[in-house]
Amino acid sequence: MGWFNRVKGLAGRGLKGRTGISAPGLLTSAWEDGREAVRPGSFISQVEANKHWVYVCAQKNAAAVAASRLRLYAAGERGSRKLVKTRPLDISRKDYLAANPGLKGFFRSGLEIEEVEEHPFLDLMKKANPFTSRFTLLETTELFLELTGNAYWYMARNRLGLPAEVWVVPSQRVTVNGSKTEFISGYTCRTGAEEVFLAPEDMVHFKFPNPANAYYGRSPLMAVAETYNIFENMQVFENALFSNMARPEGVLT
């Protein structure tokens, strides 16, 4: 039984997609814990810190990533037949790719690089699921990375076993299950008191580098956590003071 079907019964509700798969009720929850200040290891508090100047910075980066054009390329021997529709690269694009150190191996003698114009992956990215566009998918993914250092995609498969929909799973609800033999044995998604196991082959885990932990990324927010906490405490104090007509607590005698 697929995860979407299990979750549909687990959460008591589901979103019906065009592929005939129920979207997870774990994407929304009735309640979550929360604290005012961000804390290391507390992804909930990091997500809730998406306000004030943190929101402005994170949203600006997320919008820039979402506005980027996705390109797909195919590499093969010169003159070989491609299985998908492609077009040759212009000089400027070829020079741009060749300048990338990670792509130099593809530009060896006799290897031809072309841009793919039609492919199921490109179609999937145009409409991640019935409720999420490409822009929203990338924007939400980058927001979770900016706030928690981690972002997760659940790949819902069709009857042929191919990815048909992409769903962003809130990173504050995901736990990585480590394994001594496989490194990662799967993922656990929690909503309230319920837990659902996600197979590693159905998940895509994006994360920022974290020297302190091999399983979870470290977000840019945590680099300025102390600054945020001081700012948040000042806001709480000042709001409480104004709510009390600027009268401090206590009595002077």
N, C-alpha and C positions, 0 to 999 in steps of 0.2 A: 504494500500500500504506500503511495507516495506521501511525502511530507505534507503537501498542501491538503490532501484529504484528511490526514490525521489531525492537522491543525484546525480544519473546519469543524470537526466534531469536538476538539479540545476547547476551542474558544467559543463555540456556540454560534459563530457567525463567519462569513467568508465573503470575499469579493469574487464574482464570477468573471473570468477572463475569456477572451475570444478563442483561446486554445483549449477551452474545456477544463482548465485547471483552476482550483479555488485558491485565491491569494490568501496569505496567512493573516489570521486575526492578530498575530503577534506584532504586526506593524503598528498597531495602536493599542494603548492600554488605558484602563480606567484610572489608575493611580501610579505614582512612582515616588520613591523617596527623594528627598532633596535637602541640600544645605546651602547656606548663603555663599560660603567660600569654596574655592576649588581645592581639591586635595589629591595628592598622588595616589593612583590606584582606584580612585572613585570616578568612573566615567560618567556617572549620573551628574555629579556636581560640575564636571567639565562641560557637559552639554547645557546645563542650566546657566552657565556663565555666558551664554551667547546673548549679551546685552551690552549697552553702553558702547565704549570704544572697541570692545572685543567683537561685537556684532559688526561694526563698520569695517574693521580690518578683515575679519573672516569672510564677510559677504563680498567684499571687493575681490579677494583672491578667488573665491568660488565662482563669481560671475565671469572672471577672466578665463578660468579653466573651461567653463561651460561654453564660452563663446568661441573656443578654439575649434578649428575644423579637423575632423577625424579623417585620416587618410590611411588607405590600405595598399600595400605594395606586394608584388610577386617577383621572385627571383628565379631565374632559370637559365639554361644554356641558350646562347644566342640562336635565334631562329626556331626554338622549341615551341611546341603548341601549348597554349595556355587553356586550362579548363574553364576559366572565367573570362569575362570581357575586360580587357585592359587597354591602356593607351600608353604610348611612349612618353618618357619624361622630357620636359624641356630643359634647356641648358642650365637655367637658374635653379630649378628644382634639383637637378642631378648634382650640381655643385654644392647645394645646401646639404643634401644627404651625405655626400662624400666627405664633407667636413666634420661629420659626426664620428668621433673615434669608435663608437660601438657598432658602426655600420661599415667600417672599412673592409671587413672580411667579405661583404657581399659585392664589393666592387673589384674583385679580382678579375684577371684577364679571362674573357670568354663568358662571363656571367652578366646577364642582361636584367636590369631592374625596370619594371613597368608599374604604373599605378592601376589598381583594380577599380573598375567603375561599377561593377555589379557583383554583389556577394551577400549571402545570408547574414553575415556578421554586420554589414553596413545596414541592411534592412532592420535588424534587431536593434541597432543603436538609434535608428530614426524614431522608433516607437518601442521603448523598453517594455512596456506593458500597457494595457488599455487605459491606464490612468497617469502614465508618466512619459513625458517626451524626452528626447535626447538631452535637451538643455537642462531640464529638471533633474534627470538622472545624474549628470556630471556635476551639477551645482550642489546637489545634496551629498553626493559622495565626497566632494572636496570640503564641504562644511564639516562633515564628521572627521575628516582628516585634520583640519585646522583645529578643531576643538579637542579631539581625543587621540589623534594620531593613528586612528584605525577606521576603516570603512569596509563594509561587507556587502557583497552581492550574492543573492540567492538565485541560482539559475533554474527556473522552472522548465521542465522538459516536456516535449510533446510525446505522442504515442510511438514515435520512431526513436525516442531517446535523445533527440537533439534539443539544444536550448531554444525555447520559444518565447520566454519572457524573462526579464531581469527585475528583481525587486531589491531595493536597498533595505537591509535589516539594520535597525538602530544599533549602533555599536555599544551603547550602554547596557544592552540586554544580552550581549553575546559573550560567552566564555570559551576560550580555546582549550580543547582537551589535549594535553600533551601525551606523547607515547614514547617509550624507550626504544621501540623497534621501528616505528613509522614516523617519528617526530610529532605528527599531528594525527590523532585518531578520529577527530571530528570536532564539531562545535555544538555547544548547548545554548539555546535561546530561551530566555526566561521572560515571562510576563505574569506578574503577581506570584502566585504559588505554583504555577504550571511550568513545566520544562519540556522542550522538544529537542531531540537530537537531530543534527544536520550532518549529513555525510560530507566528508572533505571534498569529494569530486563534484558536489553541487554548490560549493561555496568558492567565491573569489575574495581573498583577503588582501586589501590594500593597507599598507602601513608605512609610516615614516621610520627611519632608522632609530634604534634605541639600544645603545651599548649595554644597558642594564637589564634588558629582557629580550630574549630571542622570539617570544611569542606575541608580544604587544608592541606597538609603536609608541613613540613619544611625540606629543603635539607641540606646536609652537606656543600654544597657550600656557603650557606648563613651564616654559622658559621664563615667563613673566608672571608666574603664579603669585609670588610675594607682592608684586606691585598691584595685581588685581585684588588680592585680599585686603591690602591696606585701603585701596580705593573703595571697596565694597563696605568695609567697616565704617569708613567715614560717611558713606551715604546713609547707612543704617542709623548711625548716631545723629546725623543732622536731620533726617526725616523724623526721628523720634523726638528730637528737640523742638522742631517746628510744630509737631502735632501737640506738644505740651505748651504751646504759646511761648516758646523760648524760655520756659522756666526750668532750670536744672533741678534734678532731684536732690533732696536733702534740705536741711534747715541750718542756717547760720545763726549762731548765738554768741 
